[in-house]
Amino acid sequence: MKRNIKILAVVLLMAAASCSFTTKKFEDPNKDKLLIDLITYVLNQGHYDAKEINDSFSANVYEDYLEGLDPSKRFFYARDIEEFDAFKDKIDDQIKGKNIEFFNLTYGRLGERMEEARSLYKEILATPFDFSEDEKINTDYDSLDYVTSKEEMRKRWKEQLKFNTLITYYDLKQDEKQKKEDDASYEMKTDAELEKEARETTLSNIDRYYDFTDDLEREDYFSVYINSIVEEFDPHTFYFAPQDKDRFDIAMSGKLEGIGARLIKDSDDITITEVISGGPAWRSEEIGEGDVILKVKQEDEKEAVSIVGMRLDDAVDLIKGPKDTKVTLTVRKKVMGNIEEVTLTRDIIEIEETYAKASMVKKDGKKYGIINLPKFYFDMEDYNNRNAASDIKEDIVRLKKEGMEGLVLDLRNNGGGSLKTVVDIAGMFIEEGPIVQVKSNGQRKEVLKDEDPQVVWDGPLVILVNELSASASEILAAAMQDYKRAIIIGSRQTYGKGTVQNVIDLNRWLRNNDMGDMGALKITTQKFYRVNGGSTQLEGVKSDVVVPDRYSFVDIGEKDQENPLPWDKIDAADYDIWNGYVGFEEAIEASKARMDTNDQLKLIEDNAKWVKTQSEDSSYPLSYDEYAKQAEKDQEMAKQFEAIKDYKTDLTYTSLPYEEELFATDTILKEKRQRWYESLSKDVYIEEAINVLSDIKMNNITKNKLADVERKNKVKN
């Protein structure tokens, strides 16, 4: 397959790709057919390892799509599947012919079956359950057959509803017992009252599910179909419908334009769940959590638009808008229930949870810095705006000013982001050299280098990772490990995502498009490699000091996903090991010795094994007595692990001076930081990272040399 795409700029910035490599026209008047034609062409031309769309491909799409539509097999009947089976090896032909007959059939049938189930669950939940019956439910839905009759469908729904109700019923009974223990005069509710309350809770939850599905439109289900196709190429190739693309951009940049409030739809109400500190809603002090937005009026409109009963996405589209524009909200207040009009001027809101945060900690008279990086964020429109690299540099400078003698960079649960930020961040810890190698299919490798001799931090460095540290996190950890610049502490291996994705705006391929926004395609275009030549694909980064955590026995890595690209290796780049440390290996061995005798880690590992065993259970009793016995047994087992959350280090964490100043006006930020510090004070991994920093010995010759370089740079500037 011929591919003539070369996208180094895309590798660096993950920007939208050029469409210059085709003269093909996309002019189908049917939007769904046009989308299929456009996406399959881009996949075949641009994917790193494009697959042949054949009968085998078709069968895989078929299975994944049906599982996506009806994962618990409570809508479709066996006769529906028999009818669908005619398309099992025909989806490839339908893709090539821009035929959407299979989608239309399944979409229409699902709508019918969901309507039938709507009356079914209401009927079942109108009658009390008998929890004395000796019944079980199998929650391994993959092993279940599709039902063949309405009686079997009713039985399946009843089992699931009964199980959900039983869980709530048990919890309510436990609450009643506790209330009686706390107050002997308390009159406990009867079992019949509790069963009814539990049933009503189940009914409310299923009603909410149907409220959500009622808001879904045909294009939402078509996105499920499209993604069943594109995810056959690899786990990270994904189609973004227009609103999904907006959410992706916000997640990557940490910024949005609007009023600064998070919303949910509860029944027909659009309710505020959080007011984001620093945003227009927060600054106004007129809107709070729990308030319901009834109407929205733009500044150039005379009449407000009611959003009661509106789809959440549509309501959000009305409320958000460009910076400096005004919007008037009609709000029903949570506390008094009174209705007020509030006019807000939209602004750019920064979502604080996206960004790096730093803290100082003291141990044995020395000061150490902690920087937590949730993701390698950047502005997809302009890299020069706020990004992870610029924030990390600023935090390091601030920490150095406060006397930092060692740094912990926490990349746990960091799923990745921009490659350029990785190169920029890695360059802060070495003089010069390659950081990562990138290879396109059929192209020569590109070596992305740090070419700035300035070292922002030349002291001891520890990087924390776990099984959810992926992609860009793995590049940074791998580079620092290959250079022997940092000691990596964490899971046996990181996630194992060694591929690069490019986000392509599909609208750029169309001329005179009158079909509306076509969305975007995130497509795997390249693989990256460590400077030592090895790939992190599937294998991840293996920690220098391996410590157990709650994910140790859970299948969550790249190797556990469907259709991952294989592991391979290329030639190593030319790089020099960092010689700034003395006794580097000794510090690693000392940490391993401490970890081997750490009772907290042993407890965490035992808990992880138990959780793994629990997750493998798929058969549960529907009898209250049997369920209660098992629940009590589990509670006794869980008590053994309560010491995990009770663990306390003797470390105290403080904010940097600039944040202390912010706390005077931003109490929400202050509360978030206090919660973070409380979490850090119980974190055995951070505690060990600080121990390792104190063990690392510096090579004074190298330290003096770097100090000279820094002085020269200051003179130049």
N, C-alpha and C positions, 0 to 999 in steps of 0.2 A: 504494500500500500504506500503510495507516494505521499510524503508530507514535506511541505516546504515552509513550515512555520518556524521562525527563530525568534524567541521572545525573552532576551536577557532582561530587558526593562520590566517585563511582566514578572520574571522570577524575583527581581528585587522589590518591586512595589505591589505585585498582585493587582496591577491596574487592568482595565478593560483592554482586550486584545484588539488588534487591527483586523479589519475584514478584507484586507487587500489581497488575500490569497485565493479569491474566488471570483469568477464572473457569473456564477450560477444565479438565476433569478428565483425569488420566492414570491409567487404571486397568487397562490391558492386563496380564493375568497372565503374558504372555511377556516376560521382561526385555529381550530384544533388540528386540522390536517396540515395547515401551514406550520404549526409549532412542531409537529412530528417530523416534517420534512427538514425544517431548519435545524433541529436538535440532532437528528441522526447524521446530517451532513457534517456538522461541526464535530461530532464525536469521531466520525470516520477520518476526518482530515486532521484533527488536532489532538486526539487522545494519545497519551504516551504508548499505550499498548492496545490499540483498537481491536475489538473482537469481531469475528465474523458473525453476522446476524443470520443464523441458520435455525434448523429445527431444534437443536439442543438448546440454543439461546432462547428460543421461543418457550420451551418447556419450563425453563428456569424462571422466566418472566411470569408465566402463567401461575406457577406455584406461589411466588412471592406476592403477586398482585392480589390473589384471592385471600392469602393470609393477611394482607394489609386491610382488606375490606371487612373480613369477618374472622378475626383472630381466635375468638372463643367458640366459633361454629354455632352461633345461636340465632342466625338469620337464614342462611341458605339451607335448602333441603338437598338430599342426595340426588333428586331428579333435576334440580337446578345445575348441580355439578356435572351430571351426565350430559346435559345440554351444552354446558360450557366446554366440556371435554373435546367437542368437535373443533375447538380453536386451539387446543394445546400445542399443536405443531404448525399452526397457521399464523401465529402472531408475527413471525418474521416476514411472512408474505404481506400481512396487513401493514406492517411498518413500511416496507418498500413501496407498497401501492397506496400509501396514505389512506388506508381504509380503517375506520374506527368502529366497525360493526360490533366487534367483541366488546369494546368499552361501552358502547350504547346499550348492548344487551345486559351487561352486568350492572351498569349504573341504574337502569330502569328496574331490573329485578330487585336490586338491593332496596330501592325506595319502596317497592311493594312489600317486601318482607319486613322492613322496619315498621311500616304502618301496621302490619298484622301483629308484630311483637308489642307495639304500643298498647293495644287493648289487652294483650295477653298478660303483660306484667301487672297492669292495673287490676285485672281480675284475680290473679294469684295473690297479690298483696292485700286484697280486700278480706281475705279469710285468715284467721290465726294459724300459725304453724304449730305442729305437734313435735316438740323437741324430745319426746320419749322414744320415738321410732329409731330402730337400729338401721341407720342408713349411712352411706358414705358418698363423698363427692370426689371425682378425679379432676384435678386442675391442670393436668398435662393435656392441654387441648390438642396438641399435635397428634397425640395417640388416639384421639376420639374419631369415630366415623361421623359423617354428616347424618342427621336424622332422616328417617324415611316417611314419617307421618306427623300429623298435628299433635297426636298424643305424645309421641317421643319429644317433639319440640317443647310441648308444655312441661314435660318431665325435666328436660334440660334447664329450662328457665326457672322452674320451681326449685331445683337443686341449687342453682347459683344464687337465687334470691334468698332461699332459706339459709344458705351458708353466710351470706352477708348479714342477714338479720341475726343469726346466732352469735356472730362475733360481737355485734352491738349489744345484744341481750346479755351476754356474759359480762361485758364491761359495765353495763347499767346495774346488774346485780352486785358486782363488786363495789361499785360506788355506794349503793344502798347499805351494804354491810359496813363500809367505812363510816358512813354518816351515823349509823347506829352505835358504832364503837365510840365515836366522838361525842355523841349526845344520846344518852340512854332514853330520853323522853321522845326521841325522834320516831315518828310513825312510818315504818317502811312501806313502800309501795308493794302491791301484790304482784305476783308473777304475771298475771294476766295484763295488768297495767304496763308492766315493763315490756312484755312481748309486743303489745300494741305500739308502745313508744318506739321500740326497735324497728318494727315493721314500717312505721311512718318515716323513720330516718332513712330506711332503704328506699322507700318510695320517693322521698325527696331527692336522694342521690341519683336515682334513675331518671327522674324528671329533669334534673339538671343536665344529665347526659343528653337527653333528647332536646333540651333547650339549645345545647351546643350544636348538635347535629342539624337541628332545624335552621341554624344560621349558616350552615355550609351550603355552598352553591355548586352547580355542576362543575365549574372550573376547579373547585377544591378537590373533587374526586378525580378529575382529569389529571391533576398534579400527582395524585397517588399512582395513577396508571403510568404517567411519564417517568416518574422516579423508579417504578418497578423495572422500566427499560434501562434507564441510564445507570442504575446501581449495579447492573450486571457487568459493567465495565470495571468497576472497582468500588470500594466502600465510600470513597470520598468524592465521587462524581455525583452531582446533585442538581436538580432543577429547582430554581427559586421562582415561584410565582411573584408578581410585582410586590405585594405586601411583605412576602417572605424576604425578598431582596432588601427592602427597607430595614427590616429587623436585623438582617445580617450586617448591613452597613453600620447600624447603631452599635451592634455587639463588637464590631472591629474597631470602631473609633471611640466608643464610649460617649458619643454626643448625639443629641437630637434637638430639633427645633420645635418648641411647643410651650406648654404651660408648666411642665415639670410635675406631672402626677401620673401614678400608675393606676390603671382601671381594670375592673373585671365586670362581666355581665352576670348578674344574679337575678334569675327569672327575667323580668322585662327591664330591670333597673341597671343603669350604667353607674357603678359605684366606685368611689375613690378608695383604693387600698393603701396608698402611700403617697405622701407629698415629698418630693425630692428636695433635699435641702439646697438652698441657693437659687432655686428656680422661681419663676414669677408667682406661682401659687403659694409657695413658701414665704416669699417676701411680702405678699399681700396680707397674710394672716387672716384672710377671709374664708379660706377653704381648708377643710380638714379631713382626716381619714374617716370613712363611713358616710360622708356626704354623697348624695345622689344627684347626678347631673340630669336635668329634665329636658332642657332646650339649649341650643347653640345658635348664636347670631354673629355673623361676620360684620366687620366695621362698615362694609359697603352695602349691607342688607337692611331692609326695613323690618322684616318679620323674622322671628327666631324659628328654627327648625326643631321640631320635637324629635328626641332620640330615644324615647321610651319604646322598647321592643325592637329597636334597630340592631343590626349586626354590630358586634363590638368593633370589628375592623372599620366598618363604615363610620361609626361614631368617632373613633379615634381620628380618622381622616378629616372629619369636620373640626375637631378640637385642635389638632396640631396645625402648624403653619409656619411661614417664614418669620424670621427674627424681625422685631419692631412692628409687626402687624397686631391689631387688636381683635380680641374675641370676647363676646359677652356670654356668660353662662348663667342659665337659670338653675339654681341649686336648691334642693331640699336638704336642710341641715339635719345632721344626725341627732343632735342633742334635743333641740326644741321642736324639730319638725317643721319649722317655719320655712317659707320659700323666699329666697333672695336672688337678686341679680348681681353678678360680680363681673366686672370688666378687667381683663388682664392683657398686658402687652407681652406677646410671645418673645422668647429669647432662646439662645443656645444653652441647652442644659447639659452639664457634664455629669455622667453617672459615676459617682465616686467609687463604687465597687469595682469598676473596670480597671482603675488605675493602680499603679504601684503605691505602696505605703511603707513608711520606714519608722523604725523605733530604735532607741538606744537601750542597752542593758549593761549592768555592771556585774562583774564577777571577780572576786579576789583583788579588788582595787583597780581592775582594768575595765575599760569601756569597749563594748562591741556593738556593731550595727546589725540590724535585721532589716532586710528589704523583701517584702512579699510582692511578687509579680503575678497577677492573675492571668494575664495573657500578653502577647506581644502586639499591642494595639497600635494603630496608626490611622491617620485620616486618609481615606481612599481617594479623596479629591486633591489633597495637597499634603505631601509627606512632611513638609516643613512646619506644619501645624503640630500641636502637641502629640507626642508619640512615646512609646515605652522607653526608647533609648535616651531621649532628652530628659525624661523624668528620672530615670535611673542615675544619669550623670549628675543631675541637680541634687538628688538625695545623697549620693556619695560625697559630693562636695560639702554638703551640710553636715553629714556625719563626721567627716574628717575635721571640720571646724570645731566639733564638740569633743574631739580627742579619740576617735575610733581607732582601735588597735587590731581589729579583725572584723571580717564581714561574712554574714550568712545571707545567701541569696536563695529564697524559698520559691522553687518552681513546682511545688506539689499541686496537682490538679490543673496545671497550666496546659491547655490544649493547643497552644501555638499561636500563629498569626504571621506577621510580616517577616520575610527573610532578611530584609535590609536592616531591621531593628536588631536582629541577631548579630549580624556582622558588626554593627555599630557598638552594641553592648560588649561583645567579646573583645573588641579592640580596646576597650577601657582597661582591660586586665593584662594585655601583652603589649610589647613594643610595636612589632609589625609582623605580618605573616598571614597565611591562608586560614580561613575560618571554616569554609564548607566548599565542597565540590558539587557541581550541578550538571546533570547530563540529560539532554533531550534525546529522543529516539532517533538514531541515525546521525546524530550530531556529535562533534567533539565536545569533550567536557569543558566547562567553565569553572575556573577557580575564583571564588569570591574572597577577597583579601581585605585585611585591615592595613591601610597604608599610612596611618597616622602614628608616628613614633611616640606620641604622648601617651603615658600610662596614667589613667585617672586614679586607679587604686593598685598599689604595688604590694600591699600587705597580705596576710593570711586570708584565704578564701575557701569557704565551704558552700557547696550547692546541695540543696535538698530536693529529692525527686520522689515520685511514686509511680504506680502503674498507670496513672492518668496524666502523667507528664508526657506530652506528645509533640511531634513535629518540631517547631522552632525551639521548644524546650530541650528536645533531644539534641538538636544541633549545638546549642550553647553548652550543654553538659558534656557532650562528646568532645567538642573542641577543647574545653578546659581540661578534660581528662587526658586527651592525647598530648597536650602541651605539659601535662603534670602541673598545671597552674592552680587547680582546685581539687579538693577531695570531695568525691561524690558520695553522699549518704542517702540511702533509701531502699527501695524495693529491689528484688532480684534483678528485674529489668524494667525499663520504662515501657510506654505503650507500644512502640514499634512502628510508628508511622514515618516512613522515609520517602514520602512523595510530596510533590509540589503541585498546588492547584492554582488555576488561573480563572478569575471570574470574568465571564464574557457577557456583556450587555447584548442580548439578542436583537434589540431594536436597531442596533448599528448595521445590521445586515439588510435592513429593509429600506426601500425607497418609497416615498409617498404612502406610508403605512397609515391606514384609516381603521385599523382593527384594535387600537388601544395598545397598552403596554404589554409586551410579550414576555417580560421577565428576564431572567439571566440564568446562565449555566455555569456552575462551578465544575471545572474539568481538570483532571489530572494530566499535566503536560510534561512533567519531568520527575526525576528521582534525584535525591541528594545523597551525598556520601561524606563520611568523615574525612578529615585530612589524612588519616592513616589508610584510606582507601576502602574501608569497610562500610557497608550500608547499615543504617539503623532500621531498615524495613524488616518487620517481623521480630527481629532480635532485640531492638531497642538499645538502650545504654545500660550496661551492667554496672551496678554501684560498686565503689571501692569498699564500702562498708555496708553489707546487706542487713537490713533490719525488717522484721515482720510488721505488717500493718493490716488494717481491716480488709484490704483488697487482695491479700496474699493468695487466697485460694479461690478467687472469683475469676471467671473467664471474661475479661473485659478488654484484652489487648487486641492489636491489629490481627494477630494470628487466629483470633477467635471470631473474626468477622467473615462475612461471605465475600468471595472473589477478591482477596487481597493480591497485590502484585508480589512476585517472588523476591527472595533475598539474593543479592549478588555483591560483587566487589569490583573495584577498579584500582588502578595504580595509585599509590600514595602521593600526596603533594609534598613539596619541599618545605619542611618546617623544622625549627629548632626547639628542643625541649626547654622549658623555662628553668633557669638555674637560680631562681631567687630563694629557694628553700634549702634548708639543711635538715636531714632526718625525716624526709617526706614519707618514706615507707614505714619508718618507725611510728610515726603519728597514726598511720592507718592501722597498723598492728595493735597499737595501744587501744584504739577505738574498738576494734573487733573484740579484744579481750574484755573490755567493759560491757559491750553489748551481749556477749555470751553469758554473762552473769547477772544481767539486769532482770529482776523479777517482773517489772512492769511490762517489758517486752515479751517475756514468756507468757504472761497473762493475756496480752494482746494477741499473740499467736494462737493460744488455745481458744480464745474467743472467735478468732477468724475461722478456725477449723470447725467450731460448733455452728457458726452462721452458715458455713458452706454445707454442712450436713442438713441443717434446717431447710435451706433453699432447695435441696434435692427432694424433699418430701412433696408428693403431689396428691396424696390421698388423705382426706380429713373426715372425721366423724361429723354427722349432722345430729347426733344425739347430744343433748346438753351435758349429761353426766360424763360421757366419754370425752367430750370436748373440754370440760372443766378439769378432768383428770390430767389430760395432756397439757393444758394451759398451766396448771399448778406445777407440773413436773418441769415445764420450760421455765417458769418463774424461779423455781428453786435453783435451776442451772444458771439462770441469768444473774442470780444473787452473787454467784462466785466471781462474776466479772464486774461487779459494781465498783470495785477498787480502781478500775481503769479510769473512771471519771472523777474519782476522789484523789487521784494522784496530784501531788503539788510539788513544784520545784521551789527552790529558795531564791529564784531570780525575779527581779522587779523591772518592769518595762516603763519607759517614759517617752513622751513625744518630743519632737524637735521644737525649738523655740518658736518657729514660724507657725506651727500648728497650735501651740499653746495660745498664741494671740488670736487665732481663728475661733477657738473654743468660747471666747467671751461672747461672741454673737451667734455661733453655730453650735447649739446644744446637741443637735442630732449627730453631727460629726463627732463631738466629744463622746457621746454615748456609744457610737460605733467603735471608736478607738478603745474605749474602756472594755467593751466586749472582746475585742481582739486581744488586748493585753491579758485579760482573764484566761482566754484560750491558750495564749502563749505560755502562761505561767503553769499550765498543766501539760505542756507538750514535751514529752520525753525526747523527741527527735531534735527539737530546738536545743534542749538542754545538752544533748550529746554534741551537737554542732558547735556549741560554745566551748565544750571541753576540748574538742579537736582544735579549735582556733588557739586555745591556750597552749596546746602541745606543739603546734607548728613553730619551728625555729627559722628565722630569716637569715639569708646569706647577706651579710653586711656589705660585701663588695658590690653585689648587684644593687642593693638598696641605695648605696652611695652614688652609683652610676646613674640610676633612675632619677635620683634627686638632682643631679647635675643637669640631666635632660630637661627636667621640669623647670629649673631655674633659667635655662637658656630660652625655653618657650615663653616664660614670663617676660624676659627681656625683649624678645621679638614682638610680643603683643603690646 
